[in-house]
Structure formats: C-alpha cells, structure tokens
C-alpha cells in the first residue's frame, strides 16, 4: 500500500476547505491530521506483508506402547521396578531433519526440575526407540546420552518421594543439524546447542506416585 506525497500543511488546508471552510482552526486540524497519519502508519505496517519474526515449529506425534499420554507409568520403568526406559514411537519429521534429541524431566521434584534422560544426535531416519536403551554415554549408531540428575548417563526412571503423583515429560525434538556435543553432556548443554535448530517437537507425559 502506498500514499501520495502530501505535506501535513497541505492536508490541513484541503481538509479545512472540504469540511469547515477556510476559517477552521489550523491547530485543531493539525492535531486531527497528525492523528490520522498515525493511524495510517499503523495500517500500513499491518498490511505491508512483512513476515513475522520467528518460524513455525511442526508437531511430532510421540507415543509409547507402555502407557498413554497423561496416563500412569508402569512400575517396570521406575526405580521401584527394572528401571528401564519405555519403548517410544514417533511420526516422520519435516524435510531437512538431520537428527533427533530427547529430554525427560520432572518439574514436580521438591528441589526443582529433575532431569531423567538426555539423548541427542539420534539419526534422522529413526522412528522409534526400543524398551531398555543401554545406559551408556555413546550408542552404536552414534547417538549420545547425557548425564541425568542421578549423576549417571542414559535413562533414570521416576523415583519420587511418597505423596501426590509427579508428572514426567518426555520431549522429542527434530533438528536441522547434528550437534557438536560430547557424550555425557548436560540438559543445559543440549538446550543451548539445539536452540536455533528445532524443526519439530513432540511431547508425551506420564504420571507416577509412590
């Protein structure tokens, strides 16, 4: 949208002649015209077609055969059982994805969010993780696993204090790059490295109480 070049004074004279005759107050008309110009500038800014800042992140469908989203996590996957990671499945990422990463944490922990699993540089063609991923810093396919808040690599299952159920969030991200992270990185290291590379993300939440 464009507007013809017209000075404020010229607009005042034209508006005064059309609406109130030549005796109208120039100062009053100046205020009115300036207000109109301000509104026109807002309109122009809204309709100029400039793209919004930031991009759109797609959604990954993340599921587990072990429990439904917002359902109860079976004891087998906790410190009260075998403490193995649950199997996970997810949908295809958008074009350009080069790796996946995963974070599992518990925001209900008494001392603040407790990190249960950090995993990164999972190959982009992967669509699932089996039950019981080895608790090693580096997996055979090049995937790295970071430190959890049990001070161990890999998965550490729910182990809350007795009381109300805690909420455990498993968050999967599709990235447009492989990350330059060494095995054993922290959740903070991962979040910093992946910040500008997220193409899509999915979430699965499970509950557990003792």
C-alpha atoms as an extended CHARMM CRD file, in Angstrom:
* protein
*
       210  EXT
         1         1  UNK       CA              0.0000000000        0.0000000000        0.0000000000  PROA      1               0.0000000000
         2         2  UNK       CA              1.3540000000        3.4650000000       -0.9190000000  PROA      2               0.0000000000
         3         3  UNK       CA              0.1540000000        7.0090000000       -0.3060000000  PROA      3               0.0000000000
         4         4  UNK       CA              0.7310000000       10.1370000000       -2.4550000000  PROA      4               0.0000000000
         5         5  UNK       CA              3.3000000000       12.5690000000       -1.0600000000  PROA      5               0.0000000000
         6         6  UNK       CA              1.3620000000       15.2980000000        0.6850000000  PROA      6               0.0000000000
         7         7  UNK       CA              2.6280000000       17.6100000000        3.3880000000  PROA      7               0.0000000000
         8         8  UNK       CA              0.8040000000       17.9590000000        6.6800000000  PROA      8               0.0000000000
         9         9  UNK       CA              0.0680000000       21.6320000000        5.9470000000  PROA      9               0.0000000000
        10        10  UNK       CA             -1.4140000000       20.7750000000        2.5660000000  PROA      10              0.0000000000
        11        11  UNK       CA             -3.6140000000       18.1290000000        4.1430000000  PROA      11              0.0000000000
        12        12  UNK       CA             -4.7750000000       20.6610000000        6.7360000000  PROA      12              0.0000000000
        13        13  UNK       CA             -5.7220000000       23.1890000000        4.0560000000  PROA      13              0.0000000000
        14        14  UNK       CA             -7.5590000000       20.5910000000        1.9920000000  PROA      14              0.0000000000
        15        15  UNK       CA             -9.4050000000       19.1540000000        4.9620000000  PROA      15              0.0000000000
        16        16  UNK       CA            -10.3630000000       22.5870000000        6.2620000000  PROA      16              0.0000000000
        17        17  UNK       CA            -11.7490000000       23.6260000000        2.8750000000  PROA      17              0.0000000000
        18        18  UNK       CA            -13.7620000000       20.4110000000        2.4320000000  PROA      18              0.0000000000
        19        19  UNK       CA            -15.2730000000       20.1870000000        5.8800000000  PROA      19              0.0000000000
        20        20  UNK       CA            -15.3550000000       23.5030000000        7.7290000000  PROA      20              0.0000000000
        21        21  UNK       CA            -14.3840000000       26.2590000000        5.3290000000  PROA      21              0.0000000000
        22        22  UNK       CA            -11.2510000000       28.4080000000        5.3850000000  PROA      22              0.0000000000
        23        23  UNK       CA            -11.9330000000       29.7830000000        8.8870000000  PROA      23              0.0000000000
        24        24  UNK       CA            -11.3000000000       26.4120000000       10.6800000000  PROA      24              0.0000000000
        25        25  UNK       CA             -8.6920000000       26.3210000000       13.3960000000  PROA      25              0.0000000000
        26        26  UNK       CA             -5.3690000000       25.3010000000       11.9040000000  PROA      26              0.0000000000
        27        27  UNK       CA             -4.0850000000       23.9480000000       15.2210000000  PROA      27              0.0000000000
        28        28  UNK       CA             -7.1620000000       21.7740000000       15.7270000000  PROA      28              0.0000000000
        29        29  UNK       CA             -6.9500000000       20.4880000000       12.1860000000  PROA      29              0.0000000000
        30        30  UNK       CA             -3.2320000000       19.8200000000       12.5660000000  PROA      30              0.0000000000
        31        31  UNK       CA             -3.9100000000       17.5860000000       15.5650000000  PROA      31              0.0000000000
        32        32  UNK       CA             -6.6190000000       15.7420000000       13.6520000000  PROA      32              0.0000000000
        33        33  UNK       CA             -4.4180000000       15.1910000000       10.6200000000  PROA      33              0.0000000000
        34        34  UNK       CA             -1.4680000000       14.0270000000       12.6800000000  PROA      34              0.0000000000
        35        35  UNK       CA             -3.7420000000       11.5480000000       14.4220000000  PROA      35              0.0000000000
        36        36  UNK       CA             -4.9060000000       10.3230000000       11.0420000000  PROA      36              0.0000000000
        37        37  UNK       CA             -1.3550000000        9.9270000000        9.8220000000  PROA      37              0.0000000000
        38        38  UNK       CA             -0.5370000000        7.8750000000       12.8950000000  PROA      38              0.0000000000
        39        39  UNK       CA             -3.4780000000        5.5700000000       12.2110000000  PROA      39              0.0000000000
        40        40  UNK       CA             -2.4710000000        5.2700000000        8.5600000000  PROA      40              0.0000000000
        41        41  UNK       CA              1.0710000000        4.3570000000        9.5620000000  PROA      41              0.0000000000
        42        42  UNK       CA             -0.2770000000        1.5950000000       11.7950000000  PROA      42              0.0000000000
        43        43  UNK       CA             -2.4770000000        0.3460000000        8.9770000000  PROA      43              0.0000000000
        44        44  UNK       CA              0.4110000000        0.4050000000        6.5670000000  PROA      44              0.0000000000
        45        45  UNK       CA              2.5920000000       -1.5050000000        8.9850000000  PROA      45              0.0000000000
        46        46  UNK       CA             -0.0860000000       -4.1780000000        9.4110000000  PROA      46              0.0000000000
        47        47  UNK       CA             -0.7110000000       -4.6260000000        5.6800000000  PROA      47              0.0000000000
        48        48  UNK       CA              2.7690000000       -4.2550000000        4.2430000000  PROA      48              0.0000000000
        49        49  UNK       CA              3.2700000000       -8.0190000000        4.0600000000  PROA      49              0.0000000000
        50        50  UNK       CA              6.3410000000       -8.1570000000        6.2950000000  PROA      50              0.0000000000
        51        51  UNK       CA              6.7580000000      -11.6900000000        7.6840000000  PROA      51              0.0000000000
        52        52  UNK       CA              6.5200000000      -12.1580000000       11.4470000000  PROA      52              0.0000000000
        53        53  UNK       CA              9.6860000000      -12.8050000000       13.3740000000  PROA      53              0.0000000000
        54        54  UNK       CA             10.4740000000      -16.4300000000       14.1810000000  PROA      54              0.0000000000
        55        55  UNK       CA              9.3110000000      -19.5970000000       12.4330000000  PROA      55              0.0000000000
        56        56  UNK       CA              6.6570000000      -22.2240000000       12.8160000000  PROA      56              0.0000000000
        57        57  UNK       CA              7.5740000000      -25.4320000000       14.6100000000  PROA      57              0.0000000000
        58        58  UNK       CA              5.8010000000      -28.5850000000       13.4290000000  PROA      58              0.0000000000
        59        59  UNK       CA              4.3970000000      -31.2090000000       15.7790000000  PROA      59              0.0000000000
        60        60  UNK       CA              5.7170000000      -34.7520000000       16.1250000000  PROA      60              0.0000000000
        61        61  UNK       CA              3.3210000000      -37.4360000000       17.3460000000  PROA      61              0.0000000000
        62        62  UNK       CA              5.1660000000      -39.1270000000       20.1990000000  PROA      62              0.0000000000
        63        63  UNK       CA              3.6600000000      -42.2790000000       21.7330000000  PROA      63              0.0000000000
        64        64  UNK       CA              4.6200000000      -45.2940000000       23.8320000000  PROA      64              0.0000000000
        65        65  UNK       CA              3.1310000000      -48.7920000000       23.9560000000  PROA      65              0.0000000000
        66        66  UNK       CA              3.9050000000      -48.7570000000       27.6980000000  PROA      66              0.0000000000
        67        67  UNK       CA              1.4640000000      -46.0010000000       28.7070000000  PROA      67              0.0000000000
        68        68  UNK       CA             -0.9020000000      -43.4570000000       27.2040000000  PROA      68              0.0000000000
        69        69  UNK       CA             -0.2950000000      -39.7360000000       27.2170000000  PROA      69              0.0000000000
        70        70  UNK       CA             -1.2060000000      -38.3860000000       30.6850000000  PROA      70              0.0000000000
        71        71  UNK       CA             -1.5660000000      -41.9710000000       31.9030000000  PROA      71              0.0000000000
        72        72  UNK       CA              0.2290000000      -43.8440000000       34.6760000000  PROA      72              0.0000000000
        73        73  UNK       CA              3.7700000000      -45.0490000000       34.0680000000  PROA      73              0.0000000000
        74        74  UNK       CA              4.0750000000      -48.7630000000       34.9490000000  PROA      74              0.0000000000
        75        75  UNK       CA              6.3830000000      -49.6330000000       37.8430000000  PROA      75              0.0000000000
        76        76  UNK       CA              8.7050000000      -51.5270000000       35.4870000000  PROA      76              0.0000000000
        77        77  UNK       CA             10.0030000000      -48.2000000000       34.1450000000  PROA      77              0.0000000000
        78        78  UNK       CA             10.7120000000      -46.6880000000       37.5670000000  PROA      78              0.0000000000
        79        79  UNK       CA             13.2210000000      -47.0910000000       40.3840000000  PROA      79              0.0000000000
        80        80  UNK       CA             10.6850000000      -49.4030000000       42.0600000000  PROA      80              0.0000000000
        81        81  UNK       CA             10.9860000000      -51.8500000000       39.1720000000  PROA      81              0.0000000000
        82        82  UNK       CA             13.5270000000      -52.7370000000       36.4840000000  PROA      82              0.0000000000
        83        83  UNK       CA             14.1800000000      -49.0230000000       35.8290000000  PROA      83              0.0000000000
        84        84  UNK       CA             14.3810000000      -49.4990000000       32.0570000000  PROA      84              0.0000000000
        85        85  UNK       CA             13.3590000000      -46.8670000000       29.5170000000  PROA      85              0.0000000000
        86        86  UNK       CA              9.9620000000      -47.3310000000       27.8480000000  PROA      86              0.0000000000
        87        87  UNK       CA              9.6680000000      -48.0130000000       24.1270000000  PROA      87              0.0000000000
        88        88  UNK       CA              8.8480000000      -44.9000000000       22.1070000000  PROA      88              0.0000000000
        89        89  UNK       CA              7.4800000000      -44.3020000000       18.6140000000  PROA      89              0.0000000000
        90        90  UNK       CA              7.0720000000      -41.0930000000       16.6360000000  PROA      90              0.0000000000
        91        91  UNK       CA              5.9310000000      -39.6720000000       13.3320000000  PROA      91              0.0000000000
        92        92  UNK       CA              8.1600000000      -38.5790000000       10.4460000000  PROA      92              0.0000000000
        93        93  UNK       CA              9.9490000000      -35.2380000000       10.8780000000  PROA      93              0.0000000000
        94        94  UNK       CA              9.7890000000      -32.3970000000        8.3390000000  PROA      94              0.0000000000
        95        95  UNK       CA             12.1530000000      -32.2910000000        5.3860000000  PROA      95              0.0000000000
        96        96  UNK       CA             15.6220000000      -31.1790000000        6.3450000000  PROA      96              0.0000000000
        97        97  UNK       CA             15.7680000000      -33.0120000000        9.6540000000  PROA      97              0.0000000000
        98        98  UNK       CA             19.2330000000      -34.3550000000       10.3800000000  PROA      98              0.0000000000
        99        99  UNK       CA             18.9040000000      -35.6480000000       13.9310000000  PROA      99              0.0000000000
       100       100  UNK       CA             16.6360000000      -36.0560000000       16.9450000000  PROA      100             0.0000000000
       101       101  UNK       CA             17.2190000000      -35.2730000000       20.5850000000  PROA      101             0.0000000000
       102       102  UNK       CA             15.1970000000      -36.1140000000       23.6790000000  PROA      102             0.0000000000
       103       103  UNK       CA             14.7850000000      -34.7890000000       27.1980000000  PROA      103             0.0000000000
       104       104  UNK       CA             12.7890000000      -36.3790000000       30.0230000000  PROA      104             0.0000000000
       105       105  UNK       CA             12.2940000000      -34.4140000000       33.2150000000  PROA      105             0.0000000000
       106       106  UNK       CA             10.0600000000      -33.9660000000       36.2470000000  PROA      106             0.0000000000
       107       107  UNK       CA              9.0780000000      -30.3760000000       37.1080000000  PROA      107             0.0000000000
       108       108  UNK       CA              7.3560000000      -31.5320000000       40.3270000000  PROA      108             0.0000000000
       109       109  UNK       CA             10.5530000000      -32.5640000000       42.1070000000  PROA      109             0.0000000000
       110       110  UNK       CA             10.9210000000      -30.8780000000       45.5390000000  PROA      110             0.0000000000
       111       111  UNK       CA             14.2030000000      -29.1650000000       44.7100000000  PROA      111             0.0000000000
       112       112  UNK       CA             13.2170000000      -28.0660000000       41.2020000000  PROA      112             0.0000000000
       113       113  UNK       CA             13.0340000000      -29.8210000000       37.8290000000  PROA      113             0.0000000000
       114       114  UNK       CA             14.7520000000      -33.2140000000       37.9540000000  PROA      114             0.0000000000
       115       115  UNK       CA             16.3670000000      -34.4990000000       34.7540000000  PROA      115             0.0000000000
       116       116  UNK       CA             15.7710000000      -38.1900000000       33.9910000000  PROA      116             0.0000000000
       117       117  UNK       CA             17.0990000000      -38.6210000000       30.4570000000  PROA      117             0.0000000000
       118       118  UNK       CA             19.1790000000      -36.6510000000       27.9450000000  PROA      118             0.0000000000
       119       119  UNK       CA             19.7420000000      -38.0970000000       24.4640000000  PROA      119             0.0000000000
       120       120  UNK       CA             20.9920000000      -36.4390000000       21.2650000000  PROA      120             0.0000000000
       121       121  UNK       CA             22.2700000000      -36.9770000000       17.7110000000  PROA      121             0.0000000000
       122       122  UNK       CA             19.8100000000      -39.7860000000       17.1520000000  PROA      122             0.0000000000
       123       123  UNK       CA             19.8640000000      -40.4440000000       13.3660000000  PROA      123             0.0000000000
       124       124  UNK       CA             17.1490000000      -38.6330000000       11.4090000000  PROA      124             0.0000000000
       125       125  UNK       CA             15.7850000000      -41.8460000000        9.8580000000  PROA      125             0.0000000000
       126       126  UNK       CA             14.9580000000      -43.2580000000       13.3080000000  PROA      126             0.0000000000
       127       127  UNK       CA             11.2480000000      -43.5550000000       14.1480000000  PROA      127             0.0000000000
       128       128  UNK       CA             11.3800000000      -45.4340000000       17.4410000000  PROA      128             0.0000000000
       129       129  UNK       CA             13.4180000000      -46.4140000000       20.4710000000  PROA      129             0.0000000000
       130       130  UNK       CA             13.2040000000      -49.9020000000       21.9380000000  PROA      130             0.0000000000
       131       131  UNK       CA             12.4920000000      -50.6270000000       25.5610000000  PROA      131             0.0000000000
       132       132  UNK       CA             15.6040000000      -50.6220000000       27.7100000000  PROA      132             0.0000000000
       133       133  UNK       CA             18.0060000000      -48.3530000000       25.8320000000  PROA      133             0.0000000000
       134       134  UNK       CA             21.5070000000      -49.1440000000       27.1810000000  PROA      134             0.0000000000
       135       135  UNK       CA             22.6640000000      -46.7290000000       29.8730000000  PROA      135             0.0000000000
       136       136  UNK       CA             25.8400000000      -45.7280000000       28.0750000000  PROA      136             0.0000000000
       137       137  UNK       CA             27.2520000000      -42.3860000000       27.0310000000  PROA      137             0.0000000000
       138       138  UNK       CA             27.5270000000      -43.4160000000       23.3740000000  PROA      138             0.0000000000
       139       139  UNK       CA             25.3310000000      -45.8790000000       21.4810000000  PROA      139             0.0000000000
       140       140  UNK       CA             26.3360000000      -47.9650000000       18.4590000000  PROA      140             0.0000000000
       141       141  UNK       CA             24.5220000000      -45.6950000000       15.9610000000  PROA      141             0.0000000000
       142       142  UNK       CA             26.3500000000      -42.5570000000       17.1200000000  PROA      142             0.0000000000
       143       143  UNK       CA             23.6580000000      -41.3630000000       19.4980000000  PROA      143             0.0000000000
       144       144  UNK       CA             24.9920000000      -39.6240000000       22.5900000000  PROA      144             0.0000000000
       145       145  UNK       CA             23.4470000000      -39.7710000000       26.0530000000  PROA      145             0.0000000000
       146       146  UNK       CA             23.9710000000      -37.1170000000       28.6600000000  PROA      146             0.0000000000
       147       147  UNK       CA             24.0530000000      -37.0110000000       32.4400000000  PROA      147             0.0000000000
       148       148  UNK       CA             20.7980000000      -37.2300000000       34.3160000000  PROA      148             0.0000000000
       149       149  UNK       CA             20.3100000000      -35.8570000000       37.8150000000  PROA      149             0.0000000000
       150       150  UNK       CA             21.1480000000      -39.2640000000       39.2800000000  PROA      150             0.0000000000
       151       151  UNK       CA             24.6780000000      -38.4320000000       38.0170000000  PROA      151             0.0000000000
       152       152  UNK       CA             24.5370000000      -41.2970000000       35.5160000000  PROA      152             0.0000000000
       153       153  UNK       CA             24.3270000000      -41.4570000000       31.7070000000  PROA      153             0.0000000000
       154       154  UNK       CA             21.1600000000      -42.6070000000       29.9990000000  PROA      154             0.0000000000
       155       155  UNK       CA             17.7220000000      -43.2270000000       31.4390000000  PROA      155             0.0000000000
       156       156  UNK       CA             16.8610000000      -42.9000000000       35.1170000000  PROA      156             0.0000000000
       157       157  UNK       CA             13.2240000000      -43.7110000000       35.8300000000  PROA      157             0.0000000000
       158       158  UNK       CA             10.7050000000      -41.9640000000       38.0770000000  PROA      158             0.0000000000
       159       159  UNK       CA             11.6170000000      -42.1650000000       41.7540000000  PROA      159             0.0000000000
       160       160  UNK       CA              9.5370000000      -39.5200000000       43.5360000000  PROA      160             0.0000000000
       161       161  UNK       CA              9.0450000000      -39.1210000000       47.2710000000  PROA      161             0.0000000000
       162       162  UNK       CA              5.8220000000      -40.5050000000       48.6660000000  PROA      162             0.0000000000
       163       163  UNK       CA              2.8500000000      -38.2730000000       48.0390000000  PROA      163             0.0000000000
       164       164  UNK       CA              0.9170000000      -36.9390000000       45.0350000000  PROA      164             0.0000000000
       165       165  UNK       CA              1.7620000000      -38.1480000000       41.5490000000  PROA      165             0.0000000000
       166       166  UNK       CA              4.5750000000      -36.4030000000       39.7110000000  PROA      166             0.0000000000
       167       167  UNK       CA              4.3670000000      -35.5060000000       36.0200000000  PROA      167             0.0000000000
       168       168  UNK       CA              7.1280000000      -36.8450000000       33.7700000000  PROA      168             0.0000000000
       169       169  UNK       CA              7.5730000000      -35.1400000000       30.4070000000  PROA      169             0.0000000000
       170       170  UNK       CA              9.3470000000      -36.8620000000       27.5280000000  PROA      170             0.0000000000
       171       171  UNK       CA             10.1140000000      -34.2420000000       24.8830000000  PROA      171             0.0000000000
       172       172  UNK       CA             11.3960000000      -35.1670000000       21.4270000000  PROA      172             0.0000000000
       173       173  UNK       CA             12.9040000000      -32.6250000000       19.0130000000  PROA      173             0.0000000000
       174       174  UNK       CA             13.7160000000      -32.9040000000       15.3060000000  PROA      174             0.0000000000
       175       175  UNK       CA             16.7280000000      -30.7400000000       14.4340000000  PROA      175             0.0000000000
       176       176  UNK       CA             18.1870000000      -29.4380000000       11.1910000000  PROA      176             0.0000000000
       177       177  UNK       CA             21.7190000000      -30.3660000000       12.3000000000  PROA      177             0.0000000000
       178       178  UNK       CA             23.7890000000      -32.8470000000       14.2350000000  PROA      178             0.0000000000
       179       179  UNK       CA             25.0530000000      -31.2490000000       17.4010000000  PROA      179             0.0000000000
       180       180  UNK       CA             28.6710000000      -30.7670000000       18.3740000000  PROA      180             0.0000000000
       181       181  UNK       CA             28.2480000000      -32.3130000000       21.8090000000  PROA      181             0.0000000000
       182       182  UNK       CA             30.4050000000      -34.8940000000       23.5040000000  PROA      182             0.0000000000
       183       183  UNK       CA             28.8050000000      -37.9210000000       25.1910000000  PROA      183             0.0000000000
       184       184  UNK       CA             27.8170000000      -37.1110000000       28.7570000000  PROA      184             0.0000000000
       185       185  UNK       CA             26.5730000000      -33.5630000000       28.0840000000  PROA      185             0.0000000000
       186       186  UNK       CA             24.0440000000      -31.9980000000       30.4370000000  PROA      186             0.0000000000
       187       187  UNK       CA             20.4730000000      -30.9460000000       29.7130000000  PROA      187             0.0000000000
       188       188  UNK       CA             21.6320000000      -27.3020000000       29.7820000000  PROA      188             0.0000000000
       189       189  UNK       CA             24.3660000000      -28.0900000000       27.2380000000  PROA      189             0.0000000000
       190       190  UNK       CA             21.8090000000      -29.7270000000       24.9590000000  PROA      190             0.0000000000
       191       191  UNK       CA             19.2580000000      -26.9420000000       25.2160000000  PROA      191             0.0000000000
       192       192  UNK       CA             21.9050000000      -24.3380000000       24.4130000000  PROA      192             0.0000000000
       193       193  UNK       CA             23.1970000000      -26.2920000000       21.4090000000  PROA      193             0.0000000000
       194       194  UNK       CA             19.8250000000      -27.0900000000       19.8620000000  PROA      194             0.0000000000
       195       195  UNK       CA             18.1970000000      -23.6810000000       20.4220000000  PROA      195             0.0000000000
       196       196  UNK       CA             18.1850000000      -22.4470000000       16.7990000000  PROA      196             0.0000000000
       197       197  UNK       CA             17.9000000000      -25.8450000000       15.1200000000  PROA      197             0.0000000000
       198       198  UNK       CA             14.4350000000      -27.0890000000       16.1260000000  PROA      198             0.0000000000
       199       199  UNK       CA             12.1810000000      -28.0440000000       13.1910000000  PROA      199             0.0000000000
       200       200  UNK       CA              9.5380000000      -30.0360000000       15.0570000000  PROA      200             0.0000000000
       201       201  UNK       CA              8.8010000000      -31.3160000000       18.5310000000  PROA      201             0.0000000000
       202       202  UNK       CA              6.5290000000      -33.7540000000       20.3210000000  PROA      202             0.0000000000
       203       203  UNK       CA              5.6600000000      -34.4740000000       23.9430000000  PROA      203             0.0000000000
       204       204  UNK       CA              4.4900000000      -37.4370000000       25.9680000000  PROA      204             0.0000000000
       205       205  UNK       CA              3.5620000000      -37.0620000000       29.6280000000  PROA      205             0.0000000000
       206       206  UNK       CA              3.1640000000      -39.8290000000       32.1710000000  PROA      206             0.0000000000
       207       207  UNK       CA              2.3670000000      -39.8450000000       35.9090000000  PROA      207             0.0000000000
       208       208  UNK       CA              3.8310000000      -41.8270000000       38.7580000000  PROA      208             0.0000000000
       209       209  UNK       CA              3.4430000000      -41.8110000000       42.5380000000  PROA      209             0.0000000000
       210       210  UNK       CA              4.6710000000      -43.9610000000       45.4040000000  PROA      210             0.0000000000
